[in-house]
Amino acid sequence: MDYQSASRADLIVKPDTDTLFSVLVSIKHIPKNSAPNGDREPEYRRSPLSSETLSLKTSDGQTRKLLVRYALRSSSKALAEYQGKRDSRQDTPVAITSDNLAIYADRVTVEKPKLHLQLSGHLLIEDGKQRRLGNEATIEFDAPDPIATLKFVDRPAR
């Protein structure tokens, strides 16, 4: 079995704490004429995602970095929109990681330069302690604690 490398934003695990994070596994169709000896590169080895790093200086002078992995991107001066890829062989969401926070969604709109995110479609957010599911949410990465700004639009707060 072959394993492929994946990228994630820097992760800090503090002593005497438990941190849970998930790994997104992408499984793709392998064409019948692919040989295990490498004669033809199996389709699952080709990454369907591009990536870029967004960064922001927080009010306390720290730099917060977000690693964004996506299939399609469009941008204007004020916004950037990222989309995942959904097809019959593989669903590949937009993946955003920052420290121990991971976000997976079909579409992400980023308000520049504050890094306020609008998330939609098959949404999964993990913060190292819990997993939350939804269809629409917002989060503000310029806040001291972004997870505290997380608001789900499609369901009542718990």
Secondary structure, DSSP 8 states (H G I E B T S, - for coil): --------------TT---------------TT--TTSSS--GGGS---EEEEEEEE-TTS-EEEEEEEESEEEE-SSEEEEE-EE-SS-EE-EEEEETTEEEEESEEEEETTTTEEEEEEEEEEE-SS-EEEEEEEEEETTSSSGGGG-EESSS---
